[in-house]
Amino acid sequence: MKKVTVYTGPGCAFCNAAKKLLIRNNIPFNEINIAIEEGLREEMIKKSNGKRTIPQIFFDNYHVGGYEELRVLEKKGELLNLIK
């Protein structure tokens, strides 16, 4: 299974929705709160080719995008195949 990483921030409703979606699908993930440590936001922006919004979600090095992109993958039935 691919390593799932979710960049989040405090008080972010879309971040919470993304985490709930992953939990609902029994997908373990690593959460990185960009507010905790200086440099994490810049790391996220670099990895996501300039995306500044949260959440930003990755399956290994594959950039999924944000919550909406994750939700679409679930709706299409492609989510579980992508993390294998």
N, CA, C and O atoms as a GROMACS GRO file, in nm:
protein
  336
    1MET      N    1   0.084  -0.118   0.000
    1MET     CA    2   0.000   0.000   0.000
    1MET      C    3   0.089   0.124   0.000
    1MET      O    4   0.191   0.129   0.069
    2LYS      N    5   0.049   0.224  -0.077
    2LYS     CA    6   0.124   0.349  -0.084
    2LYS      C    7   0.108   0.428   0.045
    2LYS      O    8   0.007   0.418   0.114
    3LYS      N    9   0.211   0.505   0.076
    3LYS     CA   10   0.206   0.592   0.194
    3LYS      C   11   0.120   0.714   0.160
    3LYS      O   12   0.145   0.784   0.061
    4VAL      N   13   0.020   0.739   0.242
    4VAL     CA   14  -0.070   0.852   0.221
    4VAL      C   15  -0.030   0.964   0.318
    4VAL      O   16  -0.020   0.942   0.438
    5THR      N   17  -0.009   1.083   0.263
    5THR     CA   18   0.028   1.199   0.343
    5THR      C   19  -0.073   1.310   0.318
    5THR      O   20  -0.107   1.340   0.204
    6VAL      N   21  -0.121   1.370   0.427
    6VAL     CA   22  -0.217   1.479   0.418
    6VAL      C   23  -0.159   1.601   0.490
    6VAL      O   24  -0.138   1.598   0.611
    7TYR      N   25  -0.135   1.707   0.414
    7TYR     CA   26  -0.092   1.834   0.474
    7TYR      C   27  -0.218   1.908   0.518
    7TYR      O   28  -0.309   1.931   0.439
    8THR      N   29  -0.221   1.946   0.646
    8THR     CA   30  -0.339   2.009   0.704
    8THR      C   31  -0.301   2.135   0.780
    8THR      O   32  -0.183   2.172   0.790
    9GLY      N   33  -0.403   2.201   0.833
    9GLY     CA   34  -0.384   2.317   0.919
    9GLY      C   35  -0.499   2.326   1.018
    9GLY      O   36  -0.602   2.261   0.999
   10PRO      N   37  -0.482   2.405   1.122
   10PRO     CA   38  -0.585   2.416   1.226
   10PRO      C   39  -0.712   2.481   1.173
   10PRO      O   40  -0.706   2.577   1.095
   11GLY      N   41  -0.826   2.428   1.216
   11GLY     CA   42  -0.954   2.486   1.181
   11GLY      C   43  -0.995   2.471   1.037
   11GLY      O   44  -1.080   2.545   0.988
   12CYS      N   45  -0.937   2.376   0.966
   12CYS     CA   46  -0.963   2.357   0.823
   12CYS      C   47  -1.071   2.250   0.804
   12CYS      O   48  -1.047   2.132   0.827
   13ALA      N   49  -1.190   2.293   0.763
   13ALA     CA   50  -1.302   2.200   0.744
   13ALA      C   51  -1.273   2.099   0.633
   13ALA      O   52  -1.309   1.982   0.646
   14PHE      N   53  -1.210   2.142   0.524
   14PHE     CA   54  -1.179   2.050   0.415
   14PHE      C   55  -1.074   1.947   0.458
   14PHE      O   56  -1.077   1.833   0.412
   15CYS      N   57  -0.983   1.987   0.546
   15CYS     CA   58  -0.884   1.894   0.600
   15CYS      C   59  -0.954   1.786   0.681
   15CYS      O   60  -0.926   1.667   0.667
   16ASN      N   61  -1.046   1.828   0.767
   16ASN     CA   62  -1.122   1.732   0.848
   16ASN      C   63  -1.204   1.639   0.761
   16ASN      O   64  -1.212   1.519   0.789
   17ALA      N   65  -1.264   1.692   0.656
   17ALA     CA   66  -1.344   1.609   0.565
   17ALA      C   67  -1.255   1.506   0.495
   17ALA      O   68  -1.295   1.391   0.479
   18ALA      N   69  -1.136   1.548   0.452
   18ALA     CA   70  -1.044   1.456   0.385
   18ALA      C   71  -1.001   1.344   0.480
   18ALA      O   72  -0.997   1.228   0.441
   19LYS      N   73  -0.970   1.379   0.604
   19LYS     CA   74  -0.929   1.278   0.701
   19LYS      C   75  -1.042   1.181   0.729
   19LYS      O   76  -1.020   1.060   0.739
   20LYS      N   77  -1.164   1.231   0.742
   20LYS     CA   78  -1.280   1.144   0.765
   20LYS      C   79  -1.302   1.049   0.648
   20LYS      O   80  -1.335   0.932   0.668
   21LEU      N   81  -1.284   1.099   0.526
   21LEU     CA   82  -1.300   1.015   0.407
   21LEU      C   83  -1.198   0.902   0.408
   21LEU      O   84  -1.231   0.787   0.379
   22LEU      N   85  -1.074   0.933   0.440
   22LEU     CA   86  -0.970   0.830   0.446
   22LEU      C   87  -1.000   0.729   0.556
   22LEU      O   88  -0.984   0.608   0.534
   23ILE      N   89  -1.041   0.776   0.672
   23ILE     CA   90  -1.075   0.686   0.783
   23ILE      C   91  -1.192   0.597   0.744
   23ILE      O   92  -1.190   0.477   0.771
   24ARG      N   93  -1.294   0.654   0.682
   24ARG     CA   94  -1.411   0.578   0.639
   24ARG      C   95  -1.372   0.466   0.543
   24ARG      O   96  -1.437   0.361   0.540
   25ASN      N   97  -1.269   0.487   0.464
   25ASN     CA   98  -1.223   0.387   0.368
   25ASN      C   99  -1.109   0.301   0.423
   25ASN      O  100  -1.045   0.227   0.348
   26ASN      N  101  -1.085   0.310   0.555
   26ASN     CA  102  -0.980   0.231   0.622
   26ASN      C  103  -0.843   0.251   0.559
   26ASN      O  104  -0.766   0.156   0.542
   27ILE      N  105  -0.812   0.376   0.524
   27ILE     CA  106  -0.684   0.410   0.464
   27ILE      C  107  -0.600   0.484   0.568
   27ILE      O  108  -0.634   0.596   0.607
   28PRO      N  109  -0.492   0.422   0.615
   28PRO     CA  110  -0.405   0.491   0.710
   28PRO      C  111  -0.333   0.607   0.642
   28PRO      O  112  -0.300   0.600   0.524
   29PHE      N  113  -0.309   0.713   0.717
   29PHE     CA  114  -0.242   0.830   0.660
   29PHE      C  115  -0.156   0.898   0.764
   29PHE      O  116  -0.176   0.884   0.884
   30ASN      N  117  -0.059   0.972   0.713
   30ASN     CA  118   0.029   1.054   0.795
   30ASN      C  119  -0.017   1.198   0.780
   30ASN      O  120  -0.022   1.251   0.668
   31GLU      N  121  -0.051   1.262   0.890
   31GLU     CA  122  -0.095   1.402   0.887
   31GLU      C  123   0.022   1.494   0.920
   31GLU      O  124   0.092   1.474   1.019
   32ILE      N  125   0.041   1.594   0.836
   32ILE     CA  126   0.143   1.696   0.860
   32ILE      C  127   0.073   1.830   0.875
   32ILE      O  128   0.022   1.885   0.778
   33ASN      N  129   0.070   1.880   0.998
   33ASN     CA  130   0.008   2.010   1.026
   33ASN      C  131   0.110   2.118   0.994
   33ASN      O  132   0.212   2.130   1.062
   34ILE      N  133   0.083   2.198   0.890
   34ILE     CA  134   0.180   2.297   0.843
   34ILE      C  135   0.199   2.412   0.940
   34ILE      O  136   0.291   2.492   0.925
   35ALA      N  137   0.112   2.423   1.042
   35ALA     CA  138   0.123   2.531   1.140
   35ALA      C  139   0.220   2.497   1.253
   35ALA      O  140   0.259   2.586   1.329
   36ILE      N  141   0.258   2.371   1.265
   36ILE     CA  142   0.339   2.328   1.378
   36ILE      C  143   0.485   2.371   1.367
   36ILE      O  144   0.547   2.410   1.466
   37GLU      N  145   0.538   2.363   1.248
   37GLU     CA  146   0.682   2.386   1.231
   37GLU      C  147   0.708   2.473   1.109
   37GLU      O  148   0.648   2.454   1.003
   38GLU      N  149   0.798   2.567   1.126
   38GLU     CA  150   0.835   2.654   1.014
   38GLU      C  151   0.897   2.570   0.903
   38GLU      O  152   0.978   2.480   0.928
   39GLY      N  153   0.859   2.599   0.781
   39GLY     CA  154   0.913   2.527   0.667
   39GLY      C  155   0.821   2.421   0.612
   39GLY      O  156   0.838   2.379   0.497
   40LEU      N  157   0.724   2.375   0.690
   40LEU     CA  158   0.634   2.270   0.642
   40LEU      C  159   0.542   2.321   0.530
   40LEU      O  160   0.513   2.249   0.435
   41ARG      N  161   0.496   2.446   0.542
   41ARG     CA  162   0.412   2.503   0.437
   41ARG      C  163   0.490   2.512   0.306
   41ARG      O  164   0.438   2.479   0.199
   42GLU      N  165   0.616   2.557   0.314
   42GLU     CA  166   0.699   2.568   0.195
   42GLU      C  167   0.725   2.431   0.134
   42GLU      O  168   0.727   2.416   0.012
   43GLU      N  169   0.745   2.331   0.219
   43GLU     CA  170   0.764   2.194   0.172
   43GLU      C  171   0.641   2.148   0.093
   43GLU      O  172   0.654   2.090  -0.015
   44MET      N  173   0.522   2.174   0.149
   44MET     CA  174   0.397   2.137   0.083
   44MET      C  175   0.383   2.207  -0.052
   44MET      O  176   0.348   2.144  -0.152
   45ILE      N  177   0.411   2.336  -0.055
   45ILE     CA  178   0.398   2.414  -0.178
   45ILE      C  179   0.492   2.360  -0.286
   45ILE      O  180   0.454   2.349  -0.402
   46LYS      N  181   0.612   2.327  -0.246
   46LYS     CA  182   0.710   2.274  -0.342
   46LYS      C  183   0.665   2.138  -0.396
   46LYS      O  184   0.670   2.115  -0.516
   47LYS      N  185   0.622   2.049  -0.306
   47LYS     CA  186   0.580   1.915  -0.348
   47LYS      C  187   0.456   1.918  -0.436
   47LYS      O  188   0.439   1.831  -0.522
   48SER      N  189   0.370   2.018  -0.416
   48SER     CA  190   0.242   2.023  -0.489
   48SER      C  191   0.248   2.118  -0.609
   48SER      O  192   0.145   2.159  -0.661
   49ASN      N  193   0.368   2.152  -0.652
   49ASN     CA  194   0.386   2.240  -0.769
   49ASN      C  195   0.315   2.374  -0.753
   49ASN      O  196   0.250   2.423  -0.845
   50GLY      N  197   0.329   2.433  -0.633
   50GLY     CA  198   0.280   2.568  -0.611
   50GLY      C  199   0.143   2.581  -0.547
   50GLY      O  200   0.097   2.693  -0.524
   51LYS      N  201   0.077   2.470  -0.517
   51LYS     CA  202  -0.055   2.477  -0.452
   51LYS      C  203  -0.037   2.527  -0.309
   51LYS      O  204   0.048   2.476  -0.235
   52ARG      N  205  -0.117   2.626  -0.270
   52ARG     CA  206  -0.104   2.687  -0.138
   52ARG      C  207  -0.220   2.654  -0.045
   52ARG      O  208  -0.215   2.686   0.074
   53THR      N  209  -0.324   2.592  -0.098
   53THR     CA  210  -0.442   2.561  -0.016
   53THR      C  211  -0.423   2.428   0.055
   53THR      O  212  -0.345   2.343   0.013
   54ILE      N  213  -0.496   2.413   0.164
   54ILE     CA  214  -0.496   2.286   0.237
   54ILE      C  215  -0.637   2.229   0.236
   54ILE      O  216  -0.734   2.304   0.232
   55PRO      N  217  -0.647   2.097   0.239
   55PRO     CA  218  -0.538   2.000   0.246
   55PRO      C  219  -0.472   1.979   0.109
   55PRO      O  220  -0.530   2.009   0.004
   56GLN      N  221  -0.352   1.928   0.113
   56GLN     CA  222  -0.285   1.874  -0.005
   56GLN      C  223  -0.254   1.730   0.028
   56GLN      O  224  -0.196   1.700   0.133
   57ILE      N  225  -0.292   1.639  -0.062
   57ILE     CA  226  -0.288   1.496  -0.034
   57ILE      C  227  -0.197   1.427  -0.134
   57ILE      O  228  -0.200   1.455  -0.254
   58PHE      N  229  -0.114   1.336  -0.081
   58PHE     CA  230  -0.019   1.262  -0.164
   58PHE      C  231  -0.031   1.114  -0.137
   58PHE      O  232  -0.049   1.072  -0.022
   59PHE      N  233  -0.021   1.034  -0.243
   59PHE     CA  234  -0.005   0.889  -0.232
   59PHE      C  235   0.137   0.861  -0.278
   59PHE      O  236   0.166   0.868  -0.398
   60ASP      N  237   0.226   0.831  -0.186
   60ASP     CA  238   0.370   0.829  -0.212
   60ASP      C  239   0.406   0.965  -0.272
   60ASP      O  240   0.383   1.067  -0.208
   61ASN      N  241   0.462   0.968  -0.392
   61ASN     CA  242   0.498   1.095  -0.455
   61ASN      C  243   0.391   1.147  -0.550
   61ASN      O  244   0.408   1.253  -0.610
   62TYR      N  245   0.281   1.073  -0.566
   62TYR     CA  246   0.172   1.115  -0.654
   62TYR      C  247   0.087   1.221  -0.583
   62TYR      O  248   0.034   1.196  -0.475
   63HIS      N  249   0.074   1.337  -0.645
   63HIS     CA  250  -0.005   1.446  -0.586
   63HIS      C  251  -0.151   1.430  -0.627
   63HIS      O  252  -0.185   1.448  -0.744
   64VAL      N  253  -0.235   1.396  -0.532
   64VAL     CA  254  -0.378   1.380  -0.557
   64VAL      C  255  -0.444   1.516  -0.575
   64VAL      O  256  -0.525   1.534  -0.665
   65GLY      N  257  -0.410   1.610  -0.489
   65GLY     CA  258  -0.473   1.742  -0.487
   65GLY      C  259  -0.533   1.765  -0.350
   65GLY      O  260  -0.476   1.727  -0.248
   66GLY      N  261  -0.650   1.828  -0.348
   66GLY     CA  262  -0.718   1.859  -0.224
   66GLY      C  263  -0.834   1.766  -0.196
   66GLY      O  264  -0.843   1.657  -0.253
   67TYR      N  265  -0.922   1.810  -0.107
   67TYR     CA  266  -1.036   1.727  -0.068
   67TYR      C  267  -1.126   1.693  -0.185
   67TYR      O  268  -1.167   1.578  -0.200
   68GLU      N  269  -1.157   1.790  -0.269
   68GLU     CA  270  -1.249   1.765  -0.381
   68GLU      C  271  -1.196   1.656  -0.474
   68GLU      O  272  -1.271   1.569  -0.517
   69GLU      N  273  -1.067   1.660  -0.504
   69GLU     CA  274  -1.008   1.557  -0.591
   69GLU      C  275  -1.014   1.420  -0.524
   69GLU      O  276  -1.039   1.320  -0.590
   70LEU      N  277  -0.991   1.416  -0.394
   70LEU     CA  278  -1.000   1.291  -0.319
   70LEU      C  279  -1.142   1.238  -0.321
   70LEU      O  280  -1.164   1.118  -0.340
   71ARG      N  281  -1.239   1.326  -0.303
   71ARG     CA  282  -1.380   1.287  -0.304
   71ARG      C  283  -1.422   1.231  -0.439
   71ARG      O  284  -1.496   1.133  -0.446
   72VAL      N  285  -1.374   1.293  -0.546
   72VAL     CA  286  -1.406   1.245  -0.681
   72VAL      C  287  -1.350   1.104  -0.702
   72VAL      O  288  -1.416   1.018  -0.760
   73LEU      N  289  -1.227   1.081  -0.656
   73LEU     CA  290  -1.168   0.948  -0.668
   73LEU      C  291  -1.252   0.844  -0.595
   73LEU      O  292  -1.273   0.734  -0.645
   74GLU      N  293  -1.300   0.879  -0.476
   74GLU     CA  294  -1.386   0.786  -0.400
   74GLU      C  295  -1.515   0.761  -0.476
   74GLU      O  296  -1.559   0.647  -0.488
   75LYS      N  297  -1.576   0.867  -0.526
   75LYS     CA  298  -1.705   0.856  -0.596
   75LYS      C  299  -1.693   0.769  -0.721
   75LYS      O  300  -1.784   0.693  -0.753
   76LYS      N  301  -1.581   0.781  -0.792
   76LYS     CA  302  -1.559   0.703  -0.915
   76LYS      C  303  -1.515   0.560  -0.886
   76LYS      O  304  -1.507   0.478  -0.977
   77GLY      N  305  -1.488   0.530  -0.758
   77GLY     CA  306  -1.442   0.396  -0.722
   77GLY      C  307  -1.295   0.373  -0.753
   77GLY      O  308  -1.251   0.258  -0.760
   78GLU      N  309  -1.218   0.479  -0.771
   78GLU     CA  310  -1.076   0.468  -0.807
   78GLU      C  311  -0.982   0.483  -0.688
   78GLU      O  312  -0.863   0.455  -0.700
   79LEU      N  313  -1.033   0.525  -0.575
   79LEU     CA  314  -0.949   0.556  -0.459
   79LEU      C  315  -0.867   0.437  -0.412
   79LEU      O  316  -0.745   0.447  -0.398
   80LEU      N  317  -0.932   0.325  -0.388
   80LEU     CA  318  -0.862   0.210  -0.332
   80LEU      C  319  -0.760   0.153  -0.430
   80LEU      O  320  -0.655   0.104  -0.388
   81ASN      N  321  -0.789   0.159  -0.560
   81ASN     CA  322  -0.693   0.111  -0.660
   81ASN      C  323  -0.568   0.197  -0.664
   81ASN      O  324  -0.458   0.146  -0.686
   82LEU      N  325  -0.583   0.328  -0.644
   82LEU     CA  326  -0.469   0.418  -0.650
   82LEU      C  327  -0.370   0.400  -0.536
   82LEU      O  328  -0.251   0.429  -0.551
   83ILE      N  329  -0.418   0.352  -0.422
   83ILE     CA  330  -0.326   0.339  -0.308
   83ILE      C  331  -0.262   0.201  -0.298
   83ILE      O  332  -0.177   0.179  -0.212
   84LYS      N  333  -0.300   0.111  -0.385
   84LYS     CA  334  -0.240  -0.024  -0.382
   84LYS      C  335  -0.097  -0.021  -0.430
   84LYS      O  336  -0.032  -0.125  -0.434
   0.00000   0.00000   0.00000
